[in-house]
Every structure is written in structure tokens, then in C-alpha cells.
Amino acid sequence: MKRLGHKGFFDIKIHQRGLAGQFLLPPFSVLHTYTGEWKRRKQQWLALGIKGEVGRGGEVYNAREWVRGKIPDEKGLCVNLTAGGRSVFDPVLCELMYSWFCPKGGSILDPFAGGSVRGVVASCMGYEYYGCELRPEQVQANREQAIEIFGGEEIGVNYPKWVVGDSNKVLDGLIEKGVKYDFIFTCPPYGNLEVYNDLEGDISNIQNYDEFLEAYSSIIHKACHCLRQNRFACFVVANYRDKKGFYHDFVGDTIRAFEEYGVHFYNELILVTPPGSLPVRAGRVFSSTRKVGKMHQNVLVFYKGEVKKIKEVFK
């Protein structure tokens, strides 16, 4: 990585030819996060000091407890776990989605911000980032980490911005002010699969799926209102099991929420994640329940506007 100008700005030299040289990785529908190329690039990002797990305290579902059977199998979802057990967002996926679907120098809205990863990567790449997060301690941890990485707040508009608040209410404020963004990128809570707190407004606390979906869809609709015309939105989601062991169609419900607002389903990518403890768990789980091990997530891309305008925005 080569530092450019302000701290936090850099360029990763690309020596490959063809699709990989032009688009960082070939723009295919399956992304393999366990390849050597992906891992090397991820390590480059983490070397900046990104620690996506910081600020995510509380009870966790970790791999060791999964193996010991202390966590119900229906909670099982293959995620990238930290030592503490929290799922951490992949910075390489951020880099790809930003470079593929956000206009150069554009602005990014993240209604489910969580850790620091998406904001730090956005700033490093020269995008404006606005993330909404309900937990004050998480926002504080993100800000402290950004200051440590970038060396201070005096770097203008490219410093990531996190705000504390309920996304439904924060988005109401943005709509009232007429604020618009060039890209929506986020990873929403998968129902109550991971519960971080009991704060009012945290939709991961909602036990009833229909009620959760109502609040979730409201956030999607309001975020779409804040999206500029002829722009993309991207949600990283996955289906997950209810208490009886049956899948919620979370992927399908996310698509329907966007379509209801008139923002159309445009691309689907499959993010294949490292198996982690899955080889240890899979035999026992499959033998007793016939549930196959899940090691992928769905990266859903939506478009608002006229398709013929894409080549004008993404020159």
C-alpha cells in the first residue's frame, strides 16, 4: 500500500491484467473469501489498524461454544468470527462494492453501521461515509479507531461520520433535510441471531419475525428515499433459521422490501466464507437434523433509476 497525501489515503498497486487488473477482482457472481489473493488483500487492510470487533461487547456466540453444543444448532450461521466470537465485516468486500457500485468520490449511507470497517475503508478510498449506529459505545470505539488510523480529524470531508441513534428516526431527519447519497451499503442484523443490547429501537431484539420485518422494511424504504436517482444499493444478508429449525426467507424479504419502494433487484453475488468450525460441527448436526452447513452469504445489489444512465454515472 502506498500512502498518498493525507494519512489514511493509499493506493494498492494492481499488476494483474485482464478483468482482475481492471476491476480488482473479476466481476463474477461468486466471491471466494478464502483464496490466497483475497486473504493477502484483507491483511493489507487490517495492517492499517482496522479492528472491526472493537466496541462489540456483551454476550457472544463463539465457535468453541458452538462445537460444545452450548448454542442451539438453529442459531448456526457461518460468519467470520473474532477471538471473542463476534462476526466482523470483510474490508475486501467493502472495497469491491465501493469501487464497483459507488461513483468515484461519492457518498455512502450505512443504516446499520456496527463496527468501524465500512467507514474506515470508505474514507481510505476517498468516499464520504455516514453510518447510523444505535450503541454509543460502538460509535465511540469507531471514532477512536478512525482517529488512530488517520492521525486526527483534520482531513476534511473524507473522515468517516458515525451518528448515534435509531435508524428509523435518523433517516427521518435526513429525509426532512433533503440529504441524498450515492450508494447504500450495509449488513443488517439477521433477526435476533446476534443480540448486542436491549436498547429501544434495536430491531435485533424483536422476537416476532413479522414485527422485525416491519421495522426492517421501514428502514429500507427511508434509506431508498435518501438514495440519489440512478444509483445502487447493496445489502449483505443471509437466510437464517427460526426456533423450529426452518429458514426465514430473509433474502427474499429484503428483495421484496426494496421492490415495494420501486428500487429494483439488479445483481446477486454469493459470498463464500471460510468454513471456520463448520467441519467440526457439520457431521454432528447433519446426522441428527439433516441440516447442511451454511458457508455463504448473499450480496444483494439494487438499482434506483434508468438502467441506460449507468454508463453515464460510472464512466
N, C-alpha and C positions, 0 to 999 in steps of 0.2 A: 504494500500500500504506500502510495506517495502522498504526503501531506501537501495541501495546496492552500496558501493564504491563511485564513483563519484556522485556528485549531478545530479539528473535527471534520474538516473538508479533506477529501482524499480521492485518489483515483486508483482503481485496481487495473493494472495493465493487462490487456487481453491480447494474447499472442495466437489464439486459435483462428482458424479460417472457417469459412462457411457460416452455417446458421449459428453455431456457438460463438463465433467471433462477432457476429452481427447483433445477436440478441442475448448474450451472456450464456444462455443455455438454449438448446433447440426448443422452439415454442410448440411442444407436443403436449398431448393431454395427460400424460403420466409423468410425474416428477418423483425421482428416486432420491430420497434424502440420505441414503446410506452409502452412496458411491464415494469413491475417493475424492473426486472433483468437488462434490458438494461439501464434504467434510472439511477439505482444505479451505474452501471459501468461508465456511462457517467459523473456522478457527481464526481466520483473518479478522472477521467482525468481532469475535469475542476478545481478541487481543487488544481492541480499543478500550476495553474495560466494561463492556456490556454485561450486566448481571440481572437478567430478567426475573430472577426469583426473589430478589431483594424487595422487602415490603409485603410479601405474601405469607404472612404468619398464620397462626391458628392450626387447627387440626388438619392433617393431610392424609391422603390416600397414597401410601408409598408401596413400592414394588415388593419389599420384604414382607409386609403385612399381607399383600395380595397372595404371595406364594404360600404363606402360612394359613391362608384361608380365613383371615380375620376380617376380610372385606367381602361382602356378598358378590358372587360372580356377575350378577346382573349389573353391577356398577362398572364392570370391566370395560375400559376403553383404552386402546393403546395410545399413549401420549409420550412425549419426551419428558422424562422425569428428572428433577434435580435430586441432589442428595437428600433433600428434605421431603421429596415426594411431589412437589408441585410441577404442573405442566408449564413449560417455558416455550414461548413463541420462537420460531426459527427465523433468524435475521436474513438468511439467504432467500427465503420465501418473500420476505418484505422487499428485498432488493429487486427480485424478479417482477413482482406485481407492480411496484412503483415504476420501474423502467418500462414495463410493457403497457400499462394502462393509465398512467398519470402523465399529463403533458409536462414537458420539461419546465422546472421552476414553479409547478403548480402547487395547489393547497390540498391538504388531506384532512378529512374528518374521520375520527375514530370514536364512535359512540360507546364502545366497551373497551376502554384503553388498557386496563390491567397494568402489567409491568412496563418497563422502560423501552423494550426492544423496538417497537414500531415507531416510537417518537425519535429515538436516537438515530436509527437508520435513515428516517426521513430527513432529518437535519443534515446528516452527513452527505446526503445526496443532493442537497440544495432545495428541498421542498419545505413548505410551511406545514406545520403539523398542529392539529388541535384535537386533543384527546380528553374525553369525559370519563371520570372515574369516581365511584361513589365513596371510596375509602380514603380519608385524609392521610392516613399513614402511608398508603401506597403512593399517593401523589407527592408527598414529601420525599419519599425514598427516590422516586423518579427524578425529581428536581435536583436532589443532591447528587445523584449519579451523573446527570447531564452536566452539572457544573464541574464535576471531577473530570469528565471526559473532554469537555470543550474548553476547560480552563477559565470559566466565568461566563457571565450572562451578556457581556458586551459584544455580541456577534449579530445584532440586528434581528431581522425577521426570521432567520434560519434557526433560532433557538426554539426547541420544541415547547409547546404550551400544553400543560395539563391543568384541568379545572376540576374542582371537587363538586359533585352534585349528581342528582338523579337524571339520567339521560333524557327521560321524557320531559322534565322541566327545563333542563339546559337547552334542549333543542327548541322548545317553545320560545325561549329567549332569542335564539339565533334567528328563528323564523320572523319574530317580531321586528328584529333589526334588519332583516333582509340580507343576512350574510349567506354567501354562496361558496361552494367548494368544488374543486376539480376532480376529486376522487374520494370515494368512501372505502375504507379498508378496516376490517375489524375481525375479531374472533369472539362471538357472543358466548355467554355461558350455556353449556349444554344442560338445560333444565337445572336440576339440583345435583348434577353429577359431582361438581366441586362447589362446596358452600364455604365462603370465606368469613361471613359475619351475619349478624341478624339486623342489619340496618334497614330502615324503612326505604323502600324504593329498589332494593336489591332483588331482581327478579329470580335469582338463583334460589331464593328462599321460598318461592311459591311451589307448593307441593302438587297442586292440581295442574295437570298439563294444559288444559284448556284455558285456565286463568293465566298461566305463564305465557301461553301463545298470544293471548290478547294484549298483554303488556309488551311483549316482544314485537308483535306486528305494529303496534303504535309507534315504537321507536324506529322501526324500519321506514314507516310512512313519513315520519317527520324528518328523518335523515335524507330521504329521497327528495323531499321538498327543498332541502338545503343544497342539493346537487345541481350544478350548472347543467344547462342543456348540452347535449352531445358529449356526455361524459360517462365514465364507467363507475361501477361499484363492485366491491368484492367482499364476500363473506366466507370465512373458513369455518366449516361446520361438519358434523357427522351425526348419523343416527345413533341413538343410544337406547338402552333397554329400560323398561319400566320395572316395577317391583315384581311383576309376574314373569318377567323374562322376555316379554315381547318388545319389539322395536317400536319406538316412536318414530314417525316419519318426519324427523326434524329437517332433513334436507328438503323434502317436498314441501313442507310447511313454510320454510324460508323462501322458496321459489314462489309459492302462492302469495305470500305477503308482498313481495316485490311486484308481481304481476298485477295485484289488486290496485297498486298505485300507478300502474302504467309504465313501470321500469322493467324491461323485458330480459328474460333469461338468454344469455348470449354465449357463454363458454362454461364448460365444466372440466376441471382438472382434478386428477386423483393424486393426492399427496401420499406417497408410500413412506411410512415412518419406520424407524428401526424397531425390531421386534422386542427389544428390552427383555423383560421377564416372560414374554409370551411363550417361548419354547418350554419353559418350566411349567407354566400354568395350563397350556393348551391341552395336554394329554388328559389331565385330571378332569378339566371342565368338559371337554368333548365326550369323554367316556360316560359321564353321568348325565349330560344335558343335550349333547349333540349341537352345542353352540360352537361355531367356528371362531377362531381367534381373529380379532379385528386389528389390522395394522395399516389402516389408511384413513384419511380424512378427505372431505370434498371441498374443493376450492371453487366456489360459485361466482361467476362474473356476470354482471347485469349491465345493460346499456340504456341510457335515457336520451332519446332524440332520434335523429335521422341517421341511418347507417352510412349513407353516402357522404356524410360530413366527417366521418372518422379520418379519412386521409387528409383532410384539411387541418384537423386538430393535431394529428400525430404525423407530422411531416417526416 
